[in-house]
Amino acid sequence: MVEIRTDDCFRDGQFAELAFVHAPVGLVVTENRVIRECNIAFAQMFGYECAALRDQWFSVLYPSDEEFVNIRDRGVVQLRETNTYWDERIMARRDGSLFWCRVRGHSFTPESPLERAVWSFADLSGERPYLPLTRREREILSHLAEGLTSKEIAIKLDISHRTVEVYRAKLLKKFGVNNTSGLFHSLGGIDSDHVVSNSQK
């Protein structure tokens, strides 16, 4: 990223690039899920320099390649219809540590939302520390967020209803709550529609 001379920007009244680069929230421009440009806050959030992320697949910032693939269609319909979308999801830093992010998106091509878009990322670590979850726990949490019953989740994951109930009980115990509503409340009190655990099909 070319160095921006702050004094020149103020003298010339040209603030757009200055605002993008130094915004106190992570900003990233993508093309077909490839990072075309990002600002300093975004790169630092994930433990990178901006240049190291440019032209990389967004998959480098997810816990696994499969989770990157599975989350692809989340929000596409909403972006196509209203061109606004947000959720809270688990992402991965360069050192492998996982953390919660609040993600908001706007597409420049609403008819094909992921073709060209801009996203903001806010690190929620301070208000919602990440509790280690197994891959299966993330899947169960994701489907619970979609409002699915244990039987419906069992069908989607091709496992038994009893197995889903066991994992659900583990999640409740891990978060120290008594029911699914309490589970989502412990995730910051947000509506379950906006919780993404990176395993949507």
PyMOL commands that set and color helices and strands:
alter all, ss='L'
color gray80, all
select helices_A, chain A and resi 6-12+16-22+40-46+50-53+58-61+65-70+76-82+135-145+150-157+161-175+180-186+192-194
alter helices_A, ss='H'
color red, helices_A
select strands_A, chain A and resi 26-31+34-38+85-92+98-107+116-123+195-196
alter strands_A, ss='S'
color yellow, strands_A
deselect
rebuild
show_as cartoon
